[in-house]
Amino acid sequence: MEDTAGKKAAEKRYVTSAEMTRHSAEGDVWVAVQGKVYDVTAWLPHHPGGDLPLLSLAGQDVTDAFVAYHPASAWRVLDRYRVATLSDYRVSEVSRDYRRLVAEFAKAGLFDRKGHGCAASLCAMAALLAGAVWLVVATSSVAAHMAAAVMLGVLWMQSGFLGHDSGHYVVMRSKALNRAVQLAAGNCVAGISIGWWKRNHNAHHIACNSLDHDPDVQHMPLFAVSPRLFASLTSAFYRRAMRFDAAARVLVSYQHWTFYPVMCVARANLFAQSLLLLLGDTRTRVPGRAVELAGVAVFWVWYPWLVSRVGGGAAERAAFVLLSFAVTGIQHVQFCLNHFSAGTYVGRPRGDDWFQKQTRGTLDVACPPWMDWFHGGLQFQVEHHLFPRLPRCHLRRVAPMVRDLCRKHGLPYERCGFWEANARTLRTLRDAAMHARAGGAAPKNLLWEAVNTHG
């Protein structure tokens, strides 16, 4: 009876969008979905996607983000937190068309039909791991050992794609099996905490290419994708200033030269970030922290053991490690290609321009179907950002619909080949580097910023 009375009171209480904005602090978080207002403060510690997405969009209408990330069953969770109705709720034409596409995909069962990609990936990963171990243990050939290192690099790339997919939707028959795949592919095989990845990746999706809210474009002091980072912005994700000091100025000035060398060893940063979260950050909630640590420990047992079995002394072992890192560095480059040369902005993401922000901050990489394995589905980055729950096997199919919708509303739909995407990324880095050398002040007009962003 009490719950029923509360629901009726919430239905009769009306608030405006302006009033909503006052509920956007960490201890007071309201959001609106399809005109219904919810106080989700108590839900923050339990939200499967972490607290950052809710905090980033607090005090706003979040309907587009909600339908992008949640199945229909999530509505039942929301109901218990309803406190009011939004009196000035409006839906833009872009959002209306976007939600129509989500509904059509759901009706067609696209979110549920996942194909056999997970099984194929697991089989390929098992074969790569077994082959690499055999080449190291059973042979004394330097060439064979280097081939094993290449196989490990490809293994980590495929584990990254599989871990990515399992973090967005259930790739197995149950959530328990899905969790097992996450831990096996991420923690045990790759040495990267799936908990760290999900926290980082969810923040990236929600605040795509926000210079102060998206961790995937926050690489100071090594890289700056926009001169606006020279203002020493404060990262909402890392909760510290990204200082553009003398050291950063020097490093950024040469970033178009250091980009590929750094990507070759970027995996070390993922190891460090995982351990910092699991061992050093006790404030952040990590579901199954002990299991995550155990999975990472498995990696730090088998990989050093395999390296120790490489003959030929320290030089050959170092070459083995560097080559395995460099091969998987291709994947780190791929992640950068999708966003470094796309549009950026400063500030919190807004719930009323979800479609626009996702399309302006992402870039598709064109490739033939037989190369899909190389990109792991992430070459369709625009489609993935708009429909993160959509299995990768459907992304090529829905791409024309997304392109048509962008054309209808006059929004960018950036798409180019792999090598052109590399060139665009390097141009973006070079433009920012030249500005750093010239003094490093933040750009004074949006036209100048657009030139630097798009090369």
N, C-alpha and C positions, 0 to 999 in steps of 0.2 A: 504494500500500500504506500509506503514511504517513497519507494522508487517511482511509482506511478505519479504521485503528487509532485515529485521533483521534476519529472519530465514535462508535466503540464505547466509547471511554473516556468520552465526554460522555454517552452513554446510561446508563452505569453510575454516574456521579457524580450525587448528589442534593444540592440545597441548599434551604433554607427561604426563605420570603418575608422573614423578618427578616435572613437573611444577604444577600439580594438588595439590601436598602436600603444596605448598606455600599459598594455599587458604583454610586454616583450622583454622582461628581465628574467634572469635565471630562476628566480623564485616565484615568478608570476607569468606563466606562459599560456596565452590563449591563441587558438587558431580557428579559422572558419573553413568549412568544407560544404560546398553547395548551399551556402546561405545559413548553415547551422553553425553556431559558435560553441567551441569546446575549451574547457580549462584542462589542459593536459599536463599541468605542473607535476601532479603525482605520478604521471605515466613516464616522465623523463627517464628515471633509472631503469625502466622495464622495456623501453622501446627497442625492438630488435635491431633497428638501424642506428642505435646510439642516440645520444642527446643532441649532438651537433646539428643534424638536419632540422629538428624542432626549434632549437635556439636560433638558427640562422633565419628561419621564416616566421618566428614568433610575432604575434600581433597582426597577422595578415590573413587574407584568404589564400589557402594553399591547395585548392581543389585540383589544379592540374598536376602538381607534384604528387598529391595523394593518389590520384587514379593511375599515375605512371608507375608508382612503386607498390601499390597494394592490391591484392585480390579482393573480390567482393566480400569475403569472410571478415575482412578488417572492419567493416561497418559495425559489426556487433560489438567490437571493442570500443569504438568511438561513442556509442550510444550512452554509456555510463558516465561520460564526462561532459555531456551537453549542459550548457548554462544559459544560452540565449539564442536569439535569431538575429541575423544581420539585416538591418532595416534598409540599407542602400546597396544590397547585393546586385551586381551587374556582371554579365558575361560578354566578353569581347567576341567578335566574329572569329578571330583566330582560335581562341580557346574553345568556342563552340564546335568548330571543325575538328580540332584536335581531339576533343572528347568523343566526337562521333567516330573517329578512326579507332580510338581505343575500344569503344563498344563493338565496332564491327570486327575487330581482331578477336575480341573475347567471344563473340557469337560464333565466329568461325573456328574457335578452338585453338587458335595459334599459340596462345600462352600455355596451353596444356600439352601440345604435341611437340616433343623435344627431339625427335629423331634418334639416331644411334650415335651421335657425336661423342657422348660421354664414354660409351663402351669402346669406341674406336680409339679415343684418346688414352684411356687406361691401358688398352692392349699395346699401343705404340709406346707409351711410357715404360711399361714393363719390359718390352723388347729392347728399348734403348738402354735402360739401366742394366739389364742382364748382359747385353753386348759390350757395354763399357767395362763392366767388372771383368768379364772374360778376357777382353783384350789386355787389361792391365795385369791380371793375375796369371794368365796362361801363356803370355808371350813376353819376350824381352826386347822386342823391336821398338825403337823410338817412334817410328812412323805409326805403329799400332797404338802406342800410348797416346800420341797426339790425336789419332782418330777417335780414341775413347774420350778425350777431352771435348772434341767437337760433338760427339754423341751426348755427353752430359749437358753441353750448352743447349742443344736442341731439346733435350729432355726438360730442362728448366723452362724453356720457352713454352712448351706444351703444358707443363704443369701450371704455369702462370695463366694461360688461357682457360684451363679447366677450373683452377681456383677462382678465377674471375667469374666464370659462368655460375659456379655453385654458390657464389656469394650473392648473385642477383636473383636466382630462382632455383628451385629444387630440381637438380639434374637427375636424381635417382628416384626410386619408387617411394621413398619415405624421407622425412626430415632427418632421421637418425643416420640413414645411409648417406644422405647428402653431407651431413656433418663429418662422417667418416672420410668421405672423399676430400673434403676441405682440408682436414688435418693431414691426410696422407699426401695429397698433392702439394699443399703449401708448406706445412711445418716439417713433416718427415723427409720428403724428397727434396724440397727447395730451401729449407732452413728459414722460411719467412712466416711469421705469425699471421694466420688468417684473421685474427682479431685486430691486429694492427692494420692490415690491408683494408678490412671492411670499414674501420673508422676513418681512415684516410680517404678511401674511395667514395664513401657516401658523402663526405664533405665536398669532394671534388664535383660530384654529380649535381648536388644541390646548388652550389655556388660556382658553376662552370666558368672558369677564366676570370673570376673576381680576383684582382691582384692581392687583396688583403684577406680573402676568405677561402680561396681555393689552394690547398697545399700543393697541387700539381703544377702550379706556376710560381711557386715560392722556392727558389733555389739560390737565393743570395747566401754567400757572396760570390758563388761561382757563375751563375747565370742570371740575366735579367731580360725578360721578354718584352719589356716596355720601359722607356725612360721614366715613367711615372713611379717606378720602384725606387728611383734615385731620391725620392722624398723620405726615405727611411720609414715606410709604412709599417704599421703594427699588424702582425699576423694574428687573425682571430683563431686560427687552428693551433699554432704553436704558442700563442699568448706571449709574444715577445716582439720587439722591434726588429725589422730586417734592415739593419744599419748599412747605409751606403757610405762607408768610411774609406780611408786611403787604400786599405787592402782590397776592398770590394771594387774600388775604381780600377785598380790595376788588373784584377782578375777578369772583370767584366769587359775591359778594353780589348781583351784577346779571346773572348768567349767563342767567336766563330772559328777560331783555330783549336781551342781546347775541347769543343763540344764532343767530337767523336772519341778522343782519348779518354775523357771522363766517363762517357757511356760504357767504355770497355771495362771499367772497374766499378761501375755504379752499383753493382750487386752488393758490394761491401756496405754501402749505405743502408740497403734494405735489411741486411743482417743486424746492423747497429740499431736501426730504428725499432726492429722487432724486440731486441733484447732490452732496449731502454724502456719500452712500454711494459714488457712482461716482468722485468726485474726492478726497474727504477721508478716507474710511475704508479704509485699505489693509490693515487687519487682517482684515476680513471677506471671505470668499471670495465673489466674484461671477462665476459662469460667463459667459464671453464678455463681460468688462468692456469691452473695446475696441469690440465691436460695439454694446453697449448705449450707450456714449458717442456713437458715430457716429449711432445712431438718434435720441438726444435732440438732437444737433446739427442733424439734419434739421428737427426741430420749430422750433428757435431760428433757423432760416433762413427757413422759409416763413411762420411766424406773424408775426414782426416785419415781414417784407416786406408781408404783407397789411394789417397795421395802418397801415403807411406809405402805402399806397395809398388809405386812407380820406381823402376831402377834408374841407374845413371847418375845418381847424386842429386844435390840440392838444385843445380841449374835445370835439370830435366823436370824435377818436381815443380819448380817455380813456373816453368814454361807450361806445364800441364794445367796448373791453377789459372794462370793468366789467360790461356787459350779457352778454357771452359767459361771463364767470366766474359771474355771478349765475344764469344759466339752468342751467349744469351744477352749481351749488350745490344744486339740487333733489336731485341724486344723493347729495351729501354728507349732506343731511337724511335721505334714505332709509336710508343706512347706519346712522345714529344711531337711527332709529326702531326698528330691529330689536333693539337691545340696551340703550339707555340706561335704559329703564324696566323692564328684566327683572332677575332676581336676580343679585347679585354676591357674591363671596367673596374672602378674602385667602389667599394661599399658592399652592404649586405645584398643578397639576392632578393628579388621581389616576387611575390606570388602571382602577380597579375601579368607578368610577361614571360612566363615559363617557356613557351614555344620559341619566342623571339631570342631569348638568351641562349637557349641550347643550340639553335641553328647558327647564331652569330659566333659562338665560341668553339665551334667544332669544324672539322675538315674531313671529308671522305677521301679515301685513297682508292683509286680505280685499279682493279686487277681482274684477270679472267677467273672463272669459277675454279679451275684446277689449281689456282694459287691460294684458295681460301684457307687451306691448312697453315700457310705461312703467316697469315695475318690473324688467324683465330677468330674471325668474324668482326674484329675491331676496325677493319677497313671501312665498315659501314658505321662510322662513329656518330654521324648525325642521327641515323635511325636508332642506334643503340641508346643515345642519350635521351631521345624522345620516348622510347619504349624499352626501358632497362630490363623489364621482365620477359621480353620477347626472346625466345631461344635463337641462337645465332643461325640456325638452319633456315630461318624465315626472313632474315634481314635483307637479303638480295631481292626477295619477292616483294617486300613492302617499299623498297627504295623508290620506285616510280611514283607511288602514291604520296610519299613525303615530298618528293621533288615537285609534284604538281601543286601540292598545298603551299609550298614555299613560293612558287610562281604566282599563285592566286593572290597571296597577301603581300607580294613584293618583298619577300625576305630572301636573304642570301642562301644559296645551297652550294657550298664550295666543294669541288671535287676535282682531283687531279691525280696523275700517275705517281708511283712511288718515288721516282727520281726527281720529278718536279716538286713533290712535297718536301723532299730533302733540301732542294734548292731554295724553296720559300722559307723553310726554317732557318737556313743559314743566312739568308738575306735579312730576316727579322733580327737575328742575333748580331749580325754585322752592323745594321743600322743603329741598334742600341749601343753597341760597342763604340761606334764613331761618336755618338753623342756623349758617352762617358768620357772619351778622350778630350772632347771639346769643352768639358766643364761639368757635365753631369746634372745640370739643373733640370727640373721637371719641365716638360713641354708647355708652352704658353697658349696653344690653341689646339682644338680638336682635329683640324686638318693635318697639322704636323704629326699628331699622334696616329691618325689613320694611315698616313704614309709609312710611318715606322712599323705599324702593326701589320700591314699587308704587303710591305716591300714594294 
